[in-house]
Amino acid sequence: MVGVLRKWATEWLDLPPDVTSDAPRIEMIGAHRLQIENHRGIQQFKDTELKLGVHGGALSIIGEQLKIRAIDSESIYIEGKIDQLKYLT
């Protein structure tokens, strides 16, 4: 039922799908900054890999000297040399 209401609201109000979905929203600025919204917590963290829970699986960020600059219940800001993003199901 919730899915039907989200779909209806998205179409009726002409909203972008990412506004009404639980999917992660990923914004990458160059190869050194990353902002992820709609995460479900940290599953693993090393300075070479960060794994976040997301709707439908996990997101793996691989790089060097990774640092979490800020985190709250919905968003996380990561800095470092980002080499790879993998969506794991």
N, C-alpha and C positions, 0 to 999 in steps of 0.2 A: 504493500500500500504506500509506504514512504517513497519507494522508487517511482511509482506512478505520479505522486504529487510533485516530486522533484522534476520529473520530465515535463509535466504540465506547466509548472512555474517557469521553467527554463524557456519553453516555447511561448507561453502566453505573455510573459514579461520581457521576452527577447533578451534574456541574459546569456552571457557566455557559459558554456557547460562547466568550465572549471569553477565557477562561482558557486554552483549548487551541488557539486559532486564531492566525494571523499577522496578523490584521486590526488596524489601529491602534485603540487605546483612547484616547478623547479626553475630557478632563474640563475644563470651562470654569467658572471662578468669576467671576461677574459678566461685565463686558465688558472686564476688564483683566488677567486671568490665565488661562493655558492650560497644561495638562499633556498631553503626548502620549506614549504608550508604543508600542512596536513600530514605531518609525520606522526607515528605512533610510538615514539621512544627509541632510545639507543639500544641496539642489541649487542654491538661490539665496537670498541674504540681502541685504535692504536694510531701512532703517528703516520702509518702507511695505509691504513684502511679504517673506514667508518661504515658501519652497517646500521641502517635505520629501518624500523618497522614502518610499513606503509600499507594502505588498503590493497589487499590482494597479494601481499608478499613482503619483500624487503628491497631496499635500495642500497647498493654497495658503492661507496666512493673510494677509489684507489688513487693514491698519490704519494707525496713526500711532505714531511713537516706539516701535516694536517693539524689544525687547531680549531676548536669550537670557540668562536668569539662571543656568541650569545645563544641562548636557548630558552624557550618557554614551552607551554603545552601545545602550541600550534606551529611554531617556526623555529628553525635552527639556521645559524649563520656560520659558515665554515670558510677558513682561509688556509692557504698552502698551495703547493703545486699539485693541481688536479689533473691526473692522467686519464682516468676512466670513470664512467658511471655505468652501473649495471643494474637492471631491474630483474630481481630474482623472484620467481613464482614458486 
